[in-house]
């Protein structure tokens, strides 16, 4: 729970970045979130989508790359629909090439 609360807090106080679109819904109204994990040097490690950030982060915490994540650099993009988040995820993975994502296309 603490990790989820910290991610929400960071997203609420963060300045909008290239990854955070101002027109996206507030996190309490969103149906899905596209997230990006970076290491302490700013290298993009992983991009994903979830409808439950808390559950997904708990699942990721068992991954072998999790210890490399700098949570202060995590970027969250909230979407109205899961479909729009999945489309954004696919584009982001293709364009940004995170090192831990599998690219089946």
Residue, then its C-alpha position, 0 to 999 in steps of 0.5 A: x500500500x505504501x508504494x501505491x500511495x507514494x506513486x499517487x502522491x508523486x503523480x499529483x505533485x509532479x509538473x506535467x512532463x512529455x509523458x503526462x498529458x493535461x487532458x487525461x482524467x484525474x487518477x480517481x476517475x481514470x479506468x487505466x494507467x500507463x506507467x513507466x519505470x526508470x532507473x537512477x540514471x533515467x534509463x527507461x526500464x519498463x512500460x506497462x498498463x494496469x487498472x489496479x496500480x497497487x496490485x500491479x506494483x506488488x506483482x512487479x516487486x517480485x521481478x528481477x529488475x524491480x530493485x533497479x527502479x528509482x520510484x521517484x522517476x516513475x511516470x504515470x499517465x491516466x486514461x479514460x479507457x483501457x483501450x486508449x492506455x493499451x494503444x498508448x502503451x504499444x506506441x510507447x514501447x515501440x518508440x521508447x524501447x524500454x529494456x525489460x519489455x518484450x516486443x512481440x511485434 
